[in-house]
Amino acid sequence: MIQPLLEAGWMNAILPELVLVGGGLLLLMIEGFSPKTSRSISGPLAVILLIAATWAQNFTVGGTFFGNTYQISGITRVFDLTFLLAGILATLFAREYLEREGIDSGEFYALLLWGTVGMMMMAKGLDLLIVILGLEILSICIFVLLGYHRRLPVSNEASLKYFLMGAFATGFILYGTALFYGATRSTHVDGLRQYFLTADGSNPILTVAFVLLVAGFGFKLALAPFHPWAPDVYQGAPTPVAAWLSVAPKAATLIALIRLFDAMAPVFQRTQWMLMLAAMAVLSMIIGNAVAIVQRDLKRMLAYSGIAHVGYMMIALLTVRDESVAAVAIYAITYALMNIGAFGVVSMLGKNQNDPQTLDDIAGLGFRRPFFGLAMALCMFSLAGLPPTAGFISKFYIFKTAIESGHTTVAFIGILMSIVSVYYYLRVVYYLYMKEAADGVPVPVSGVFATGALAISMIGILLIGIFPTPLFQMAGNAARELLRQ
């Protein structure tokens, strides 16, 4: 039976996306007709629009839409909240950063809103073509945002690197999708699931398709060995953009992979595909943590740290079941709070953005600006996985899930690498409180927006760390709903 492309209630289903798309157009209109007004209201208006999109989640209806290619469910709402949280925090940090750098305009926030729409499409797409469409919307926005500080050579370099490598990665994804269609006659997850229920996975075309898709999505995740672009791009990007890029697109890619791996579940364990993913997870954890140890540039350190954290999350996806999906969802939310918070403190360092932001720039920050120092220390503790922070809870859940799924060796390596990471995270805290600032180092500056974003991050880290049960229940229920379909 042919399903209609516009089912009843479709506008309510995509209400958050409509709010963000319309809001982006409104920001562009204000910028075009009244640039002076735009510079004063674009940031606050973007925050209001993101909050409105979050509120609009209450009015969305569950189900599948647009010819069974777009799904609204509990797990998509959880990931939508992650995208919107990342967008709100990045916008709050960007407001005063852009003003200080003299590049504040409505286009920046419009691109941030539209990039969020692309991520929502990736999370909700039941067809690989919808996922790719969302990915391309997101990639175009990222490419422009990375080069937004167009007077800085490092920003232009970051934008060009992402564009060139992203184009290759998209080519891999498209070619892998074409091969999947050639082997299975479908790009829809339901069609793939039906095929793999009877397939043995020995078709070499399927293996090539899987390798190409993992390579393309691995680039978006900065998963080793597809990670070399990340440190250079993060270093050259405007710091709030690097913060957003380090979290939100990764979460969108993870939910897309969850759907794909779930469809392949009947043959996943009988092939070598799982071993390939396990090797990439281990490589990411080892390279990310080992190279982060020698970094003095804060943005590069956080970039390599992010490579390791993606490795932790990939451990849970070696076996797709409700606990592993819930673990990834919880990790994505907590990672948004702690990593964007850490990048946010770096964005306040009042120095030439063409120069690296090093450990020396935060020396003595705990005494010069106690609130900022406390926020940075709390983010570092959480990234290291120390209790009672959200980072400890999310890592514990990831490793517990991996061990229960039988991946004890990989989980042990993850625990060992997490212990190694404590060194370079606590080194940051050492500089905050046990090193004196050099003469001439400017005191970090910020206003109410960045301070509010740090407060949100700190409260979220502590609340999830001390009272994790509500988040666990929400993510667990959403994951079970996804895997029952």
Secondary structure per residue as TSV (DSSP state, phi and psi in degrees):
chain	resnum	aa	ss	phi	psi
A	1	M	-	360.0	130.4
A	2	I	-	-76.3	128.2
A	3	Q	-	-92.3	141.7
A	4	P	-	-67.7	148.5
A	5	L	S	-76.1	-25.3
A	6	L	S	-120.2	87.6
A	7	E	-	-74.6	164.2
A	8	A	T	-61.8	135.6
A	9	G	T	83.8	12.9
A	10	W	H	-67.1	-30.6
A	11	M	H	-69.6	-38.4
A	12	N	H	-64.9	-34.8
A	13	A	H	-63.5	-36.3
A	14	I	T	-109.8	26.2
A	15	L	H	-57.9	-43.3
A	16	P	H	-60.2	-40.5
A	17	E	H	-64.6	-39.4
A	18	L	H	-64.8	-39.2
A	19	V	H	-61.0	-44.5
A	20	L	H	-71.1	-41.0
A	21	V	H	-64.6	-48.7
A	22	G	H	-62.8	-38.9
A	23	G	H	-64.5	-39.2
A	24	G	H	-62.6	-41.4
A	25	L	H	-64.6	-38.9
A	26	L	H	-62.7	-42.6
A	27	L	H	-61.7	-39.4
A	28	L	H	-67.0	-39.3
A	29	M	H	-63.0	-44.4
A	30	I	H	-62.9	-42.2
A	31	E	H	-63.1	-38.7
A	32	G	H	-71.9	-38.4
A	33	F	H	-95.2	-23.3
A	34	S	-	-149.3	77.5
A	35	P	H	-57.4	-37.7
A	36	K	H	-65.2	-42.7
A	37	T	H	-63.9	-38.8
A	38	S	H	-59.8	-42.0
A	39	R	H	-64.4	-25.2
A	40	S	H	-92.9	-26.1
A	41	I	H	-115.4	-11.2
A	42	S	H	-61.7	-46.0
A	43	G	H	-61.4	-55.3
A	44	P	H	-58.4	-38.6
A	45	L	H	-65.5	-38.8
A	46	A	H	-62.8	-39.9
A	47	V	H	-63.2	-43.4
A	48	I	H	-60.8	-42.2
A	49	L	H	-65.3	-40.6
A	50	L	H	-65.9	-38.7
A	51	I	H	-66.6	-39.0
A	52	A	H	-63.2	-39.7
A	53	A	H	-65.6	-35.6
A	54	T	H	-65.1	-43.7
A	55	W	H	-64.5	-34.3
A	56	A	H	-64.5	-18.6
A	57	Q	G	-59.0	-27.2
A	58	N	G	-67.7	-19.6
A	59	F	G	-105.8	0.4
A	60	T	-	-76.3	149.2
A	61	V	-	-108.8	139.2
A	62	G	-	-74.8	159.9
A	63	G	E	130.4	-175.0
A	64	T	E	-110.8	146.0
A	65	F	E	-139.1	170.8
A	66	F	T	54.4	55.9
A	67	G	T	67.6	37.3
A	68	N	T	62.4	33.5
A	69	T	T	-113.9	-4.2
A	70	Y	E	-139.1	120.0
A	71	Q	E	-118.0	135.4
A	72	I	E	-110.5	122.4
A	73	S	-	-150.8	-178.9
A	74	G	H	-60.8	-42.1
A	75	I	H	-70.0	-34.0
A	76	T	H	-68.1	-33.7
A	77	R	H	-66.8	-39.8
A	78	V	H	-61.6	-45.9
A	79	F	H	-71.2	-33.9
A	80	D	H	-58.6	-43.0
A	81	L	H	-62.5	-35.5
A	82	T	H	-64.6	-45.8
A	83	F	H	-61.6	-43.8
A	84	L	H	-69.4	-38.2
A	85	L	H	-61.1	-46.1
A	86	A	H	-61.5	-40.4
A	87	G	H	-65.2	-41.6
A	88	I	H	-63.5	-47.6
A	89	L	H	-63.5	-44.0
A	90	A	H	-64.1	-38.5
A	91	T	H	-66.3	-42.2
A	92	L	H	-63.2	-42.2
A	93	F	H	-69.9	-32.8
A	94	A	H	-72.3	-29.7
A	95	R	H	-53.1	-54.3
A	96	E	H	-82.7	-27.1
A	97	Y	H	-63.8	-48.4
A	98	L	H	-64.8	-38.2
A	99	E	H	-64.4	-42.2
A	100	R	H	-66.0	-35.3
A	101	E	H	-86.5	-4.7
A	102	G	T	73.1	28.5
A	103	I	-	-126.7	24.7
A	104	D	-	-74.9	126.1
A	105	S	-	-161.8	165.2
A	106	G	H	-68.7	-25.5
A	107	E	H	-60.9	-36.9
A	108	F	H	-57.8	-50.1
A	109	Y	H	-71.0	-33.6
A	110	A	H	-62.0	-43.1
A	111	L	H	-64.4	-36.9
A	112	L	H	-64.3	-41.5
A	113	L	H	-66.3	-44.0
A	114	W	H	-68.5	-34.8
A	115	G	H	-61.5	-36.9
A	116	T	H	-64.2	-37.5
A	117	V	H	-62.2	-41.8
A	118	G	H	-59.7	-40.1
A	119	M	H	-67.3	-38.4
A	120	M	H	-62.3	-38.4
A	121	M	H	-64.9	-39.3
A	122	M	H	-63.0	-39.8
A	123	A	H	-71.3	-31.7
A	124	K	H	-100.4	-10.1
A	125	G	B	-70.2	126.7
A	126	L	S	-93.9	-4.5
A	127	D	B	-121.0	138.3
A	128	L	H	-58.2	-29.5
A	129	L	H	-68.9	-36.1
A	130	I	H	-67.2	-40.9
A	131	V	H	-60.2	-43.8
A	132	I	H	-66.2	-38.7
A	133	L	H	-61.3	-45.9
A	134	G	H	-62.8	-39.3
A	135	L	H	-62.3	-39.8
A	136	E	H	-71.4	-37.4
A	137	I	H	-60.0	-45.6
A	138	L	H	-62.6	-44.7
A	139	S	H	-64.3	-39.1
A	140	I	H	-63.7	-43.0
A	141	C	H	-63.7	-42.1
A	142	I	H	-63.2	-43.6
A	143	F	H	-57.0	-44.2
A	144	V	H	-72.0	-41.8
A	145	L	H	-64.0	-36.3
A	146	L	H	-62.8	-35.4
A	147	G	T	-97.2	18.2
A	148	Y	-	-65.7	-30.2
A	149	H	S	-85.2	67.1
A	150	R	T	-67.8	-13.8
A	151	R	T	-79.2	-12.8
A	152	L	-	-97.8	125.2
A	153	P	H	-58.4	-37.4
A	154	V	H	-66.7	-31.4
A	155	S	H	-71.2	-41.7
A	156	N	H	-63.1	-39.9
A	157	E	H	-63.5	-43.0
A	158	A	H	-61.0	-43.0
A	159	S	H	-63.2	-44.3
A	160	L	H	-67.1	-40.5
A	161	K	H	-61.9	-44.3
A	162	Y	H	-65.5	-39.4
A	163	F	H	-63.3	-48.8
A	164	L	H	-66.8	-48.6
A	165	M	H	-70.6	-34.1
A	166	G	H	-64.9	-35.3
A	167	A	H	-64.5	-42.1
A	168	F	H	-63.4	-43.4
A	169	A	H	-62.5	-41.7
A	170	T	H	-63.5	-37.3
A	171	G	H	-60.2	-42.0
A	172	F	H	-61.5	-44.0
A	173	I	H	-63.5	-43.6
A	174	L	H	-64.9	-42.8
A	175	Y	H	-66.5	-41.3
A	176	G	H	-62.0	-40.1
A	177	T	H	-63.2	-41.9
A	178	A	H	-61.8	-40.9
A	179	L	H	-68.2	-38.4
A	180	F	H	-60.3	-42.1
A	181	Y	H	-64.8	-39.8
A	182	G	H	-63.3	-34.2
A	183	A	H	-86.2	-34.8
A	184	T	H	-111.4	-11.3
A	185	R	S	64.7	26.0
A	186	S	-	-157.7	148.8
A	187	T	-	-115.3	3.9
A	188	H	B	-88.6	142.0
A	189	V	H	-63.1	-32.6
A	190	D	H	-67.6	-40.8
A	191	G	H	-65.0	-40.1
A	192	L	H	-64.4	-40.9
A	193	R	H	-63.3	-43.7
A	194	Q	H	-63.2	-38.3
A	195	Y	H	-65.9	-45.4
A	196	F	H	-75.1	-11.2
A	197	L	H	-65.8	-28.2
A	198	T	H	-116.5	-11.1
A	199	A	-	-78.7	155.9
A	200	D	-	-101.3	-5.0
A	201	G	S	76.8	6.4
A	202	S	-	-86.2	-7.8
A	203	N	-	-62.2	120.0
A	204	P	H	-62.8	-26.7
A	205	I	H	-63.5	-38.8
A	206	L	H	-64.3	-39.8
A	207	T	H	-64.3	-45.0
A	208	V	H	-62.5	-42.5
A	209	A	H	-61.6	-43.1
A	210	F	H	-63.8	-44.0
A	211	V	H	-61.3	-43.0
A	212	L	H	-65.2	-43.2
A	213	L	H	-64.7	-43.2
A	214	V	H	-66.3	-35.9
A	215	A	H	-64.6	-44.5
A	216	G	H	-66.1	-48.0
A	217	F	H	-70.1	-29.2
A	218	G	H	-62.7	-33.8
A	219	F	H	-63.5	-45.7
A	220	K	H	-63.3	-31.0
A	221	L	H	-84.7	-12.3
A	222	A	T	59.0	44.4
A	223	L	-	-91.4	129.1
A	224	A	T	-61.0	139.1
A	225	P	T	-92.6	23.0
A	226	F	S	-103.1	28.2
A	227	H	-	-100.0	-14.3
A	228	P	T	-58.1	-22.0
A	229	W	H	-70.2	-28.6
A	230	A	H	-61.7	-50.7
A	231	P	H	-59.9	-43.2
A	232	D	H	-66.4	-41.5
A	233	V	H	-68.7	-43.8
A	234	Y	H	-62.7	-39.2
A	235	Q	H	-65.4	-38.8
A	236	G	H	-86.4	-19.7
A	237	A	S	-73.3	152.6
A	238	P	-	-53.3	134.4
A	239	T	H	-56.3	-42.8
A	240	P	H	-62.2	-32.2
A	241	V	H	-68.8	-41.9
A	242	A	H	-60.3	-39.2
A	243	A	H	-61.6	-47.7
A	244	W	H	-65.4	-43.8
A	245	L	H	-64.5	-30.3
A	246	S	T	-72.8	-13.2
A	247	V	T	-123.9	-63.0
A	248	A	H	-63.8	-50.3
A	249	P	H	-61.0	-30.4
A	250	K	H	-66.4	-41.8
A	251	A	H	-62.8	-40.5
A	252	A	H	-64.6	-40.4
A	253	T	H	-66.7	-36.7
A	254	L	H	-64.8	-41.9
A	255	I	H	-68.5	-32.9
A	256	A	H	-64.6	-42.0
A	257	L	H	-67.9	-34.8
A	258	I	H	-59.3	-46.0
A	259	R	H	-62.0	-44.1
A	260	L	H	-65.0	-45.9
A	261	F	H	-67.1	-34.7
A	262	D	H	-63.6	-39.9
A	263	A	H	-65.1	-32.3
A	264	M	T	-87.9	-0.7
A	265	A	H	-50.8	-39.0
A	266	P	H	-59.9	-28.2
A	267	V	H	-113.8	-4.7
A	268	F	H	-59.2	-43.9
A	269	Q	T	-79.3	-15.3
A	270	R	T	-92.2	-0.9
A	271	T	S	-115.1	179.5
A	272	Q	S	-87.4	3.7
A	273	W	H	-63.9	-40.8
A	274	M	H	-64.2	-36.8
A	275	L	H	-64.1	-35.6
A	276	M	H	-63.6	-44.1
A	277	L	H	-65.5	-40.1
A	278	A	H	-63.0	-41.1
A	279	A	H	-63.9	-39.9
A	280	M	H	-67.5	-37.7
A	281	A	H	-64.4	-45.8
A	282	V	H	-63.9	-44.2
A	283	L	H	-61.6	-40.7
A	284	S	H	-64.2	-43.9
A	285	M	H	-64.8	-41.3
A	286	I	H	-71.2	-49.5
A	287	I	H	-65.3	-45.5
A	288	G	H	-58.7	-48.9
A	289	N	H	-73.9	-38.0
A	290	A	H	-66.7	-42.9
A	291	V	H	-77.6	-30.3
A	292	A	H	-62.4	-28.8
A	293	I	H	-59.9	-36.7
A	294	V	T	-92.9	2.0
A	295	Q	-	-83.5	135.0
A	296	R	-	-106.5	-20.7
A	297	D	B	-76.3	123.5
A	298	L	H	-63.7	-40.0
A	299	K	H	-69.2	-37.8
A	300	R	H	-69.4	-36.8
A	301	M	H	-61.8	-44.4
A	302	L	H	-68.2	-29.8
A	303	A	H	-65.8	-48.5
A	304	Y	H	-66.9	-35.7
A	305	S	H	-58.8	-41.2
A	306	G	H	-62.9	-35.7
A	307	I	H	-60.7	-42.7
A	308	A	H	-64.9	-41.2
A	309	H	H	-66.3	-34.5
A	310	V	H	-64.0	-37.2
A	311	G	H	-60.6	-40.8
A	312	Y	H	-60.1	-45.3
A	313	M	H	-66.6	-34.3
A	314	M	H	-67.1	-24.6
A	315	I	H	-57.4	-42.8
A	316	A	H	-66.2	-26.8
A	317	L	T	-86.9	2.1
A	318	L	T	-66.6	-24.4
A	319	T	S	-135.9	114.1
A	320	V	-	-84.9	108.5
A	321	R	S	-144.1	175.2
A	322	D	H	-60.3	-39.9
A	323	E	H	-65.6	-38.9
A	324	S	H	-69.7	-39.0
A	325	V	H	-64.6	-43.1
A	326	A	H	-62.7	-39.4
A	327	A	H	-62.1	-42.0
A	328	V	H	-65.9	-41.5
A	329	A	H	-62.3	-44.1
A	330	I	H	-64.8	-42.0
A	331	Y	H	-63.4	-40.2
A	332	A	H	-62.0	-42.2
A	333	I	H	-66.7	-47.3
A	334	T	H	-67.3	-36.1
A	335	Y	H	-64.7	-35.3
A	336	A	H	-61.8	-43.8
A	337	L	H	-65.1	-48.1
A	338	M	H	-81.5	-35.6
A	339	N	H	-78.8	-41.8
A	340	I	H	-66.5	-35.2
A	341	G	H	-60.5	-43.3
A	342	A	H	-65.4	-45.4
A	343	F	H	-62.4	-33.9
A	344	G	H	-62.4	-40.6
A	345	V	H	-63.7	-40.4
A	346	V	H	-62.6	-35.8
A	347	S	H	-66.0	-17.6
A	348	M	T	-86.9	-8.7
A	349	L	-	-67.4	113.1
A	350	G	-	-83.2	76.9
A	351	K	S	-140.0	171.5
A	352	N	-	-57.4	120.9
A	353	Q	T	-71.7	-7.5
A	354	N	T	-79.1	-14.6
A	355	D	S	-99.6	151.8
A	356	P	-	-66.8	148.8
A	357	Q	-	-96.4	106.7
A	358	T	B	-104.1	176.0
A	359	L	G	-60.1	-33.6
A	360	D	G	-62.6	-26.3
A	361	D	G	-72.8	-18.9
A	362	I	G	-107.3	7.5
A	363	A	T	-60.1	129.6
A	364	G	T	72.4	8.5
A	365	L	H	-63.0	-30.5
A	366	G	H	-62.1	-23.0
A	367	F	H	-103.5	-32.2
A	368	R	H	-72.8	-41.2
A	369	R	S	-135.8	85.0
A	370	P	H	-54.8	-40.4
A	371	F	H	-64.8	-44.2
A	372	F	H	-65.8	-40.6
A	373	G	H	-62.3	-42.2
A	374	L	H	-63.8	-41.6
A	375	A	H	-63.1	-45.2
A	376	M	H	-63.8	-42.5
A	377	A	H	-62.4	-42.8
A	378	L	H	-64.5	-40.5
A	379	C	H	-63.1	-40.9
A	380	M	H	-65.3	-42.6
A	381	F	H	-60.1	-41.4
A	382	S	H	-69.8	-42.4
A	383	L	H	-61.9	-34.3
A	384	A	H	-73.9	-17.5
A	385	G	T	83.7	34.3
A	386	L	-	-93.4	139.1
A	387	P	T	-73.4	154.9
A	388	P	T	-100.1	50.5
A	389	T	S	-95.4	167.7
A	390	A	H	-63.9	-32.4
A	391	G	H	-60.7	-37.7
A	392	F	H	-64.8	-45.9
A	393	I	H	-61.9	-46.1
A	394	S	H	-68.0	-40.4
A	395	K	H	-67.1	-41.6
A	396	F	H	-57.9	-43.9
A	397	Y	H	-65.7	-40.9
A	398	I	H	-60.9	-51.1
A	399	F	H	-69.0	-37.0
A	400	K	H	-60.6	-45.0
A	401	T	H	-62.4	-42.9
A	402	A	H	-63.8	-42.1
A	403	I	H	-66.0	-42.5
A	404	E	H	-65.1	-26.1
A	405	S	T	-85.2	-2.7
A	406	G	T	96.0	4.5
A	407	H	-	-97.6	58.0
A	408	T	H	-65.7	-41.5
A	409	T	H	-63.4	-46.4
A	410	V	H	-64.5	-40.9
A	411	A	H	-63.2	-39.7
A	412	F	H	-62.9	-41.8
A	413	I	H	-62.3	-40.4
A	414	G	H	-61.9	-42.5
A	415	I	H	-64.1	-42.9
A	416	L	H	-62.4	-44.1
A	417	M	H	-67.9	-32.7
A	418	S	H	-64.7	-37.0
A	419	I	H	-65.4	-40.7
A	420	V	H	-60.1	-38.6
A	421	S	H	-65.6	-21.9
A	422	V	H	-57.7	-33.0
A	423	Y	H	-59.6	-53.4
A	424	Y	H	-78.7	-23.1
A	425	Y	H	-71.3	-43.5
A	426	L	H	-71.5	-21.7
A	427	R	H	-62.2	-37.0
A	428	V	H	-62.7	-43.8
A	429	V	H	-64.1	-37.3
A	430	Y	H	-58.7	-45.0
A	431	Y	H	-67.0	-33.3
A	432	L	H	-64.1	-37.9
A	433	Y	H	-121.0	-12.8
A	434	M	H	-124.3	7.5
A	435	K	S	-124.0	139.4
A	436	E	-	-86.3	144.7
A	437	A	-	-70.8	140.6
A	438	A	-	-70.8	157.9
A	439	D	T	-63.0	136.3
A	440	G	T	90.1	-4.9
A	441	V	-	-74.7	121.3
A	442	P	-	-69.7	149.5
A	443	V	-	-76.6	129.6
A	444	P	-	-54.7	141.2
A	445	V	-	-119.6	146.7
A	446	S	-	-163.2	169.9
A	447	G	-	-122.8	-158.0
A	448	V	H	-68.2	-31.6
A	449	F	H	-67.7	-52.1
A	450	A	H	-65.3	-38.8
A	451	T	H	-62.5	-41.2
A	452	G	H	-63.6	-39.9
A	453	A	H	-63.6	-41.4
A	454	L	H	-63.9	-39.0
A	455	A	H	-62.8	-41.4
A	456	I	H	-61.0	-45.7
A	457	S	H	-61.5	-46.1
A	458	M	H	-65.0	-44.9
A	459	I	H	-63.4	-43.7
A	460	G	H	-62.2	-43.5
A	461	I	H	-60.5	-43.7
A	462	L	H	-74.7	-40.5
A	463	L	H	-62.9	-46.5
A	464	I	H	-66.9	-36.7
A	465	G	H	-67.2	-35.5
A	466	I	H	-93.9	-35.5
A	467	F	-	-125.5	72.1
A	468	P	-	-80.9	-13.1
A	469	T	H	-57.7	-47.3
A	470	P	H	-58.4	-42.0
A	471	L	H	-67.0	-39.8
A	472	F	H	-61.3	-43.6
A	473	Q	H	-65.3	-43.4
A	474	M	H	-62.7	-47.8
A	475	A	H	-67.5	-39.0
A	476	G	H	-64.4	-44.0
A	477	N	H	-63.5	-41.7
A	478	A	H	-64.9	-41.1
A	479	A	H	-65.4	-42.6
A	480	R	H	-63.0	-37.2
A	481	E	H	-63.3	-40.3
A	482	L	H	-65.2	-46.5
A	483	L	H	-81.0	-9.8
A	484	R	T	-82.2	-13.3
A	485	Q	-	-77.2	360.0
